[in-house]
């Protein structure tokens, strides 16, 4: 019969590597889920900014601020959206919608906040007209004219909340699995 002290040491040697692997796997999978949440916000921000840029062509060309405000208000229906800023080709503010301030925030002022900025250029879409040659038509398509820029600010607070939720939902089953493993080893 194996003395009790040696038996406990053998159990510890058998369980310890499994526990270490379990914890490492839990950390790796949780980290991956954190990255997925961050990438999801980035994709959503980039998609929305590009969509706003495409939809804003008419408003920027015609100077129709009402149309630009409607586009901005639609984007601000996203709970993470904080503001939308349209600028013309010279960088002058056309429309600023969102969190009220005296003036639109500067990029350096946003650096210390939880805001993520997404920018997209607004291009004048060429209207295809019968060209004298195929080469001229290809040149018109290759060089669209930049007429402005849209900036969308999304809050990363939703990312932090989702990451807290991931930690809490991961820790519960992890603790149960660790306790069950220790109990089985005993």
C-alpha positions as CSV (number, residue, x, y, z in Angstrom):
1,X,0.0,0.0,0.0
2,X,1.3,3.5,-0.9
3,X,1.7,5.9,2.0
4,X,-0.8,8.8,2.0
5,X,1.8,11.5,1.6
6,X,3.2,9.9,-1.6
7,X,-0.3,9.3,-2.9
8,X,-1.1,13.0,-2.6
9,X,2.1,13.9,-4.3
10,X,1.3,11.5,-7.2
11,X,-2.3,13.0,-7.5
12,X,-0.8,16.5,-7.6
13,X,1.6,15.5,-10.3
14,X,-1.2,14.0,-12.3
15,X,-3.6,16.8,-11.9
16,X,-1.3,19.8,-12.0
17,X,-0.3,19.6,-15.8
18,X,-4.0,19.1,-16.7
19,X,-4.9,22.2,-14.7
20,X,-2.2,24.2,-16.2
21,X,-3.2,23.2,-19.8
22,X,-6.8,23.9,-19.0
23,X,-6.0,27.4,-17.7
24,X,-3.8,28.2,-20.7
25,X,-6.5,27.0,-23.1
26,X,-9.1,29.0,-21.3
27,X,-7.0,32.2,-21.5
28,X,-6.2,31.6,-25.2
29,X,-9.8,31.0,-26.1
30,X,-11.0,34.0,-24.1
31,X,-8.3,36.2,-25.7
32,X,-9.5,35.1,-29.1
33,X,-13.1,36.0,-28.3
34,X,-11.9,39.4,-27.1
35,X,-10.1,39.9,-30.4
36,X,-13.3,38.8,-32.3
37,X,-15.3,41.5,-30.4
38,X,-12.8,44.2,-31.3
39,X,-12.7,43.1,-35.0
40,X,-16.5,43.1,-35.1
41,X,-16.6,46.7,-34.0
42,X,-13.9,47.7,-36.5
43,X,-15.7,46.0,-39.4
44,X,-19.0,47.6,-38.4
45,X,-17.3,51.0,-38.2
46,X,-15.6,50.7,-41.5
47,X,-18.7,49.4,-43.2
48,X,-20.8,52.2,-41.9
49,X,-18.3,54.9,-42.8
50,X,-18.0,53.5,-46.4
51,X,-21.8,53.4,-46.6
52,X,-22.1,57.0,-45.4
53,X,-19.5,58.1,-47.9
54,X,-21.4,56.5,-50.8
55,X,-24.7,57.9,-49.7
56,X,-23.3,61.4,-49.1
57,X,-22.2,62.2,-52.6
58,X,-25.3,64.1,-53.5
59,X,-25.4,66.1,-50.3
60,X,-21.8,67.1,-50.6
61,X,-22.0,68.0,-54.3
62,X,-25.2,70.0,-53.9
63,X,-24.4,71.5,-50.5
64,X,-27.6,69.9,-49.2
65,X,-27.0,69.8,-45.4
66,X,-30.5,68.5,-44.8
67,X,-29.6,65.3,-46.7
68,X,-26.3,65.0,-44.9
69,X,-28.0,65.4,-41.5
70,X,-30.5,62.6,-42.4
71,X,-27.6,60.3,-43.4
72,X,-25.9,61.2,-40.1
73,X,-29.0,60.6,-38.0
74,X,-29.5,57.2,-39.6
75,X,-26.0,56.2,-38.7
76,X,-26.5,57.6,-35.1
77,X,-29.2,55.0,-34.5
78,X,-26.4,52.5,-33.8
79,X,-26.0,52.5,-30.0
80,X,-22.2,52.7,-30.3
81,X,-22.3,55.7,-32.7
82,X,-21.3,59.0,-31.0
83,X,-21.0,61.4,-33.9
84,X,-20.8,61.8,-37.7
85,X,-18.8,64.5,-39.3
86,X,-18.9,65.4,-43.0
87,X,-16.1,67.6,-44.5
88,X,-15.6,69.0,-48.0
89,X,-12.5,68.5,-50.0
90,X,-10.8,71.5,-48.3
91,X,-11.5,70.0,-44.9
92,X,-14.2,72.5,-44.0
93,X,-17.0,71.1,-41.8
94,X,-20.2,70.6,-43.7
95,X,-22.3,68.8,-41.1
96,X,-21.6,67.6,-37.5
97,X,-24.2,65.5,-35.9
98,X,-24.0,63.6,-32.6
99,X,-22.7,64.5,-29.1
100,X,-23.1,68.2,-28.8
101,X,-20.0,70.3,-28.4
102,X,-19.1,73.8,-29.5
103,X,-17.1,72.5,-32.4
104,X,-16.3,69.1,-33.9
105,X,-13.6,67.3,-31.9
106,X,-10.1,67.2,-33.3
107,X,-8.4,63.8,-33.8
108,X,-5.8,64.6,-31.1
109,X,-8.6,65.4,-28.6
110,X,-10.2,62.0,-29.2
111,X,-6.9,60.1,-28.5
112,X,-7.5,59.7,-24.7
113,X,-11.2,58.7,-25.0
114,X,-12.9,55.4,-25.7
115,X,-13.9,56.6,-29.2
116,X,-12.7,54.9,-32.3
117,X,-12.7,57.0,-35.5
118,X,-13.5,55.6,-38.9
119,X,-12.9,57.7,-42.0
120,X,-13.9,57.2,-45.6
121,X,-13.4,59.5,-48.6
122,X,-16.4,60.7,-50.5
123,X,-15.9,60.4,-54.2
124,X,-17.8,61.9,-57.1
125,X,-19.1,59.0,-59.1
126,X,-18.4,59.4,-62.7
127,X,-21.4,59.2,-65.0
128,X,-20.5,57.0,-67.9
129,X,-21.0,58.8,-71.2
130,X,-20.2,57.5,-74.6
131,X,-16.5,58.0,-75.0
132,X,-14.6,58.4,-78.2
133,X,-12.3,55.6,-77.2
134,X,-12.1,52.7,-74.7
135,X,-8.9,54.2,-73.2
136,X,-10.5,57.5,-72.3
137,X,-13.3,55.6,-70.6
138,X,-10.9,53.6,-68.6
139,X,-9.0,56.7,-67.5
140,X,-12.3,58.3,-66.3
141,X,-13.1,55.2,-64.2
142,X,-9.6,54.9,-62.8
143,X,-9.4,58.4,-61.3
144,X,-12.5,59.3,-59.3
145,X,-12.6,62.9,-57.9
146,X,-12.4,63.1,-54.1
147,X,-15.0,65.6,-52.9
148,X,-15.0,65.2,-49.2
149,X,-14.6,62.9,-46.2
150,X,-16.9,61.4,-43.6
151,X,-15.7,60.6,-40.0
152,X,-17.7,58.2,-37.8
153,X,-17.0,57.9,-34.1
154,X,-18.0,54.7,-32.4
155,X,-17.7,54.2,-28.6
156,X,-15.7,51.1,-27.6
157,X,-17.7,50.9,-24.4
158,X,-19.8,48.2,-26.0
159,X,-16.6,46.2,-26.5
160,X,-15.6,46.5,-22.9
161,X,-19.1,45.4,-21.8
162,X,-19.0,42.4,-24.1
163,X,-15.5,41.5,-22.9
164,X,-16.7,41.6,-19.3
165,X,-19.6,39.3,-20.3
166,X,-17.2,36.9,-22.0
167,X,-15.1,36.7,-18.8
168,X,-18.1,36.1,-16.6
169,X,-19.5,33.4,-18.9
170,X,-16.1,31.7,-19.2
171,X,-15.2,31.7,-15.5
172,X,-18.4,29.9,-14.3
173,X,-18.0,26.7,-16.3
174,X,-14.2,26.9,-15.9
175,X,-14.5,26.9,-12.1
176,X,-17.0,24.0,-12.2
177,X,-14.6,22.0,-14.5
178,X,-11.6,22.7,-12.2
179,X,-13.6,21.7,-9.1
180,X,-14.9,18.6,-10.8
181,X,-11.4,17.6,-11.9
182,X,-10.0,18.1,-8.4
183,X,-12.9,16.1,-6.9
184,X,-12.3,13.2,-9.3
185,X,-8.6,13.3,-8.6
186,X,-9.3,13.1,-4.9
